[in-house]
Amino acid sequence: MSYQVTSDLFRLGKSTVASAVVEFCLAVELQLLSRTVLFGDSIGQIMDGFRRMGFPHCVGAVDGTHIAICAPGGRPEQYGNRKNFSSVLLQGTVDHRGRFVDAEVGWSCKNHDAFVFAHSALCSAMDSGALIPDNHDMVLDGIRIPPVILADGAYPMRRWLMKPYGRTATMTAQRNFDRQLARCRNVVERSFGRLKSRWRCLSHRLQIREQNVISVVTACVVLHNLCESKGHPIVGGGECPAPVLLSQQEEQDYNGNTGHLAEGKMVRDALARHMLGRMDSL
């Protein structure tokens, strides 16, 4: 609800309501974030869930979504995006059930998803192997396969980050890989839809100060996970937010700017062959 509606309902001033909301969000971020938005001990369950959906050895799907905010005073260009409104990017990674296992918010949407991803704590932790123990690795055709995360074509390749072949898919195994990846990666888009349907403040321009944006969005993510865990339904359903797409040239620029391409392609090819072989044996 808006501050005005809440103010009338509880007979409080709007400024009092606003202060209470921010205080609550700060408390949620401090007390609950580290306990609710994490992989925890459920990595095996997550991999089983994605395997049943059609993608083996997967621990999550990552994407970004725009959160509209009020332009900071005197600096409207700092958070301006290509659609001519101010916004920050929420990078979310979800499990097979649509619960967030990682969320990072605060980057200006002037930065593309791939740039935010490359500078995120998730990328650093996965590159260093600090997030998931290597005892979850498997070997296919002599290639060591770490637990992987699914992304769309605009993200940079990593040995643990799988993106579609896209226009280069000519073989049956490659086309099958792309179909299964798209089907399983859709779980993160649906999660963004449910997140914004539950907390309507994220679907409109956030009427809060710049310094409180991260805490409010983070609190919404935490509360989303609690609602998902308890099976709370979405009133009116949840629709996927429309992505902000790169031009073809921008996508090529981001795809080419990586030192992990060869490693990632080897892992992707091994998984593609494995997935086609499993399908043929059914």
Residue, then its C-alpha position, 0 to 999 in steps of 0.5 A: m500500500s502507499y504511505q498515504v493509505t497506510s497513514d490513513l489506516f493507522r492514523l499516523g503521519k506519512s513521515t512516521v509511516a515512512s520511517a517505520v517502513v525503513e526501520f523494518c527493512l533495515a532490521v530484516e536485512l540485518q537479522l534475516l538476510s544471511r539466514t534466508v538468502l543462501f545455498g545452505d546445505s541444500i545444494g544436492q536438493i537443488m541439483d536434483g530439482f533442476r535435473r528433474m526439470g531437464f538440466p543436470h548438475c545445476v545449482g541456480a539460474v541468474d538474471g537481472t531486473h530493473i527497480a525504478i527509483c526516484a532520480p537522486g537530487g541534482r544527479p538524475e543522469q547517475y541512474g538513468n537507463r535506456k528507457n529514460f527513467s532512473s533505476v537500479l539493477l537487482q541481480g538475482t540467483v534462484d534455485h529450482r523452486g524460485r527462491f533466491v540463493d543470492a541477491e545483489v542490488g545497487w548498481s545503476c542500470k546504466n551498467h549492463d547485466a554482464f558488467v554487474f555480474a562480472h563485478s559481483a560477489l557471486c562471480s568472485a565466489m564461484d570463480s574462487g570455488a569459495l561458494i560451493p565445495d569442489n566435492h560436488d564436481m563431476v567428470l564427463d568425457g575427461i572434463r571436470i564439470p563444476p556445479v553450474i548456474l544458468a544465464d541468458g546469452a548476454y552473460p559472459m561465459r564461465r566454466w560454471l556459467m552456462k549460456p545458450y549456443g544461440r545462433t551458433a546452434t547447428m547440431t542436435a545436441q546444441r539445440n537440445f541444450d538450448r531448449q533445456l536451458a531456456r526451460c530451466r532458466n525461466v524459473v528466475e524470470r518467474s521469480f522476479g514476476r512473483l517478487k514484484s507481484r507480492w511487493r508492488c512498490l517494486s513495480h512502480r517508482l520507489q518513493i524512498r531516499e537513495q540511501n535506503v533503496i538497497s535495504v528496502v529491495t533486500a527486505c522484499v527479497v527476504l520476505h519473498n523467500l519466506c512466503e515461498s517457503k510457506g507456500h503463500p499464493i500470489v494474489g492475482g498471479g505474477e507476470c514476468p517483467a519485460p527484460v531490457l535487451l542488448s542490441q546485437q552489437e552490444e551483445q557481441d562486445y560483452n560475449g567477446n570480452t572474457g578470458h574464460l570462453a574456451e573453458g566454458k565452451m568445453v564444459r558446455d559441449a560436454l554437458a550438451r553431449h551428456m544431455l542428448g545421450r540421456m534423452d536418447s536412452l529414455 
